[in-house]
């Protein structure tokens, strides 16, 4: 998207954070409970990002259809 703000979290950011949590868990740096909490929060963020992107796309499509 062209109008992404600098401080906005992207799907790539969430992917990196999920991978980091997995690595910390697999090396024993964090507990299973902590890994679950981090993954839950990150997956919630991911869902919000995806839904926002879909909403933006639907609005663009609706706008194009209205202008036809």
MDTraj code that builds the backbone (N, CA, C; nanometers):
import mdtraj as md
import numpy as np

residues = "UNK UNK UNK UNK UNK UNK UNK UNK UNK UNK UNK UNK UNK UNK UNK UNK UNK UNK UNK UNK UNK UNK UNK UNK UNK UNK UNK UNK UNK UNK UNK UNK UNK UNK UNK UNK UNK UNK UNK UNK UNK UNK UNK UNK UNK UNK UNK UNK UNK UNK UNK UNK UNK UNK UNK UNK UNK UNK UNK UNK UNK UNK UNK UNK UNK UNK UNK UNK".split()
xyz = np.array([
    [0.0837, -0.1180, 0.0000],
    [0.0000, 0.0000, 0.0000],
    [0.0889, 0.1253, 0.0000],
    [0.0476, 0.2253, -0.0709],
    [0.1274, 0.3464, -0.0825],
    [0.1163, 0.4388, 0.0375],
    [0.0073, 0.4328, 0.1119],
    [-0.0120, 0.5258, 0.2226],
    [0.0134, 0.4593, 0.3575],
    [0.1206, 0.3829, 0.3667],
    [0.1583, 0.3201, 0.4934],
    [0.2346, 0.4233, 0.5765],
    [0.1951, 0.4377, 0.6997],
    [0.2644, 0.5302, 0.7899],
    [0.3925, 0.4661, 0.8408],
    [0.4903, 0.5489, 0.8768],
    [0.6214, 0.4998, 0.9181],
    [0.6146, 0.4071, 1.0392],
    [0.5298, 0.4369, 1.1364],
    [0.5253, 0.3600, 1.2600],
    [0.4243, 0.2459, 1.2565],
    [0.3672, 0.2184, 1.1419],
    [0.2682, 0.1133, 1.1304],
    [0.3355, -0.0235, 1.1196],
    [0.2828, -0.1202, 1.1898],
    [0.3367, -0.2562, 1.1872],
    [0.2869, -0.3265, 1.0613],
    [0.3768, -0.3933, 0.9918],
    [0.3413, -0.4642, 0.8690],
    [0.3354, -0.6152, 0.8941],
    [0.2839, -0.6868, 0.7976],
    [0.2802, -0.8333, 0.8087],
    [0.4217, -0.8896, 0.8161],
    [0.5153, -0.8264, 0.7480],
    [0.6550, -0.8709, 0.7546],
    [0.7115, -0.8540, 0.8952],
    [0.6735, -0.7439, 0.9622],
    [0.7167, -0.7218, 1.1002],
    [0.6638, -0.8323, 1.1911],
    [0.5364, -0.8645, 1.1739],
    [0.4745, -0.9680, 1.2572],
    [0.5404, -1.1025, 1.2312],
    [0.5692, -1.1306, 1.1054],
    [0.6364, -1.2565, 1.0706],
    [0.7705, -1.2670, 1.1427],
    [0.8479, -1.1582, 1.1408],
    [0.9783, -1.1579, 1.2073],
    [0.9638, -1.1773, 1.3580],
    [0.8639, -1.1114, 1.4169],
    [0.8427, -1.1231, 1.5607],
    [0.7954, -1.2634, 1.5992],
    [0.7125, -1.3250, 1.5163],
    [0.6699, -1.4630, 1.5415],
    [0.7893, -1.5579, 1.5349],
    [0.8737, -1.5370, 1.4359],
    [0.9933, -1.6206, 1.4223],
    [1.0863, -1.6018, 1.5417],
    [1.0998, -1.4784, 1.5874],
    [1.1836, -1.4506, 1.7038],
    [1.1287, -1.5210, 1.8280],
    [0.9967, -1.5156, 1.8462],
    [0.9345, -1.5828, 1.9614],
    [0.9560, -1.7336, 1.9520],
    [0.9422, -1.7894, 1.8324],
    [0.9643, -1.9324, 1.8134],
    [1.1079, -1.9706, 1.8481],
    [1.2023, -1.8910, 1.8005],
    [1.3436, -1.9203, 1.8289],
    [1.3730, -1.9113, 1.9780],
    [1.3178, -1.8087, 2.0446],
    [1.3391, -1.7953, 2.1888],
    [1.2791, -1.9138, 2.2636],
    [1.1648, -1.9603, 2.2189],
    [1.1018, -2.0760, 2.2827],
    [1.1828, -2.2030, 2.2574],
    [1.2252, -2.2216, 2.1329],
    [1.2955, -2.3453, 2.0984],
    [1.4327, -2.3546, 2.1653],
    [1.4906, -2.2417, 2.2029],
    [1.6192, -2.2438, 2.2727],
    [1.6030, -2.2403, 2.4243],
    [1.4804, -2.2335, 2.4709],
    [1.4543, -2.2321, 2.6145],
    [1.4657, -2.0951, 2.6788],
    [1.4798, -1.9926, 2.5959],
    [1.4927, -1.8565, 2.6481],
    [1.3621, -1.8076, 2.7123],
    [1.2493, -1.8543, 2.6577],
    [1.1193, -1.8206, 2.7159],
    [1.0392, -1.9488, 2.7354],
    [0.9436, -1.9428, 2.8254],
    [0.8613, -2.0596, 2.8558],
    [0.7552, -2.0799, 2.7478],
    [0.6929, -2.1971, 2.7525],
    [0.5838, -2.2259, 2.6599],
    [0.4708, -2.1262, 2.6799],
    [0.4431, -2.0932, 2.8040],
    [0.3359, -1.9988, 2.8355],
    [0.3664, -1.8604, 2.7763],
    [0.4905, -1.8141, 2.7897],
    [0.5288, -1.6848, 2.7337],
    [0.5236, -1.6881, 2.5814],
    [0.5696, -1.7969, 2.5219],
    [0.5653, -1.8103, 2.3763],
    [0.4213, -1.8073, 2.3267],
    [0.3324, -1.8747, 2.3981],
    [0.1905, -1.8754, 2.3610],
    [0.1332, -1.7341, 2.3673],
    [0.1664, -1.6608, 2.4729],
    [0.1151, -1.5245, 2.4884],
    [0.1636, -1.4346, 2.3748],
    [0.2927, -1.4443, 2.3449],
    [0.3479, -1.3627, 2.2371],
    [0.2841, -1.3981, 2.1033],
    [0.2708, -1.5270, 2.0762],
    [0.2110, -1.5707, 1.9498],
    [0.0645, -1.5263, 1.9403],
    [-0.0072, -1.5337, 2.0506],
    [-0.1479, -1.4926, 2.0504],
    [-0.1602, -1.3446, 2.0155],
    [-0.0795, -1.2619, 2.0798],
    [-0.0835, -1.1179, 2.0528],
    [-0.0432, -1.0882, 1.9088],
    [0.0636, -1.1517, 1.8639],
    [0.1108, -1.1276, 1.7273],
    [0.0099, -1.1752, 1.6232],
    [-0.0544, -1.2891, 1.6471],
    [-0.1565, -1.3361, 1.5539],
    [-0.2780, -1.2443, 1.5537],
    [-0.3092, -1.1846, 1.6679],
    [-0.4182, -1.0868, 1.6740],
    [-0.3831, -0.9635, 1.5913],
    [-0.2583, -0.9182, 1.6021],
    [-0.2131, -0.8056, 1.5203],
    [-0.2190, -0.8395, 1.3717],
    [-0.1749, -0.9588, 1.3387],
    [-0.1763, -1.0019, 1.1996],
    [-0.3180, -1.0018, 1.1435],
    [-0.4119, -1.0519, 1.2202],
    [-0.5513, -1.0545, 1.1758],
    [-0.6039, -0.9128, 1.1555],
    [-0.5717, -0.8231, 1.2476],
    [-0.6159, -0.6842, 1.2353],
    [-0.5575, -0.6189, 1.1102],
    [-0.4297, -0.6449, 1.0828],
    [-0.3659, -0.5903, 0.9626],
    [-0.4351, -0.6443, 0.8374],
    [-0.4571, -0.7751, 0.8342],
    [-0.5202, -0.8370, 0.7175],
    [-0.6605, -0.7826, 0.6956],
    [-0.7381, -0.7681, 0.8027],
    [-0.8742, -0.7167, 0.7898],
    [-0.8750, -0.5719, 0.7439],
    [-0.7814, -0.4932, 0.7942],
    [-0.7716, -0.3535, 0.7521],
    [-0.7358, -0.3448, 0.6044],
    [-0.6421, -0.4274, 0.5598],
    [-0.6052, -0.4300, 0.4185],
    [-0.7239, -0.4702, 0.3307],
    [-0.7981, -0.5713, 0.3738],
    [-0.9155, -0.6137, 0.2969],
    [-1.0206, -0.5037, 0.2908],
    [-1.0423, -0.4373, 0.4022],
    [-1.1408, -0.3292, 0.4059],
    [-1.1014, -0.2184, 0.3080],
    [-0.9723, -0.1838, 0.3059],
    [-0.9235, -0.0811, 0.2146],
    [-0.9441, -0.1241, 0.0697],
    [-0.9149, -0.2486, 0.0407],
    [-0.9322, -0.2991, -0.0966],
    [-1.0784, -0.2990, -0.1378],
    [-1.1665, -0.3415, -0.0473],
    [-1.3093, -0.3406, -0.0780],
    [-1.3596, -0.1989, -0.1032],
    [-1.3119, -0.1040, -0.0237],
    [-1.3530, 0.0349, -0.0428],
    [-1.3074, 0.0868, -0.1787],
    [-1.1868, 0.0500, -0.2188],
    [-1.1377, 0.0917, -0.3512],
    [-1.2216, 0.0300, -0.4626],
    [-1.2526, -0.0978, -0.4492],
    [-1.3338, -0.1658, -0.5505],
    [-1.4718, -0.1033, -0.5575],
    [-1.5325, -0.0784, -0.4415],
    [-1.6642, -0.0147, -0.4390],
    [-1.6593, 0.1224, -0.5050],
    [-1.5526, 0.1972, -0.4778],
    [-1.5381, 0.3291, -0.5388],
    [-1.5250, 0.3202, -0.6905],
    [-1.4503, 0.2222, -0.7390],
    [-1.4353, 0.2041, -0.8824],
    [-1.5671, 0.1631, -0.9458],
    [-1.6427, 0.0770, -0.8792],
    [-1.7711, 0.0335, -0.9340],
    [-1.8728, 0.1473, -0.9385],
    [-1.8683, 0.2341, -0.8399],
    [-1.9603, 0.3486, -0.8380],
    [-1.9282, 0.4480, -0.9474],
    [-1.8019, 0.4554, -0.9856],
    [-1.7586, 0.5512, -1.0869],
    [-1.7749, 0.5005, -1.2294],
    [-1.8181, 0.3767, -1.2452],
    [-1.8340, 0.3215, -1.3814],
    [-1.9572, 0.3725, -1.4489],
])
top = md.Topology()
chain = top.add_chain()
for i, resn in enumerate(residues, 1):
    res = top.add_residue(resn, chain, resSeq=i)
    for name in ("N", "CA", "C"):
        top.add_atom(name, md.element.get_by_symbol(name[0]), res)
traj = md.Trajectory(xyz[None], top)
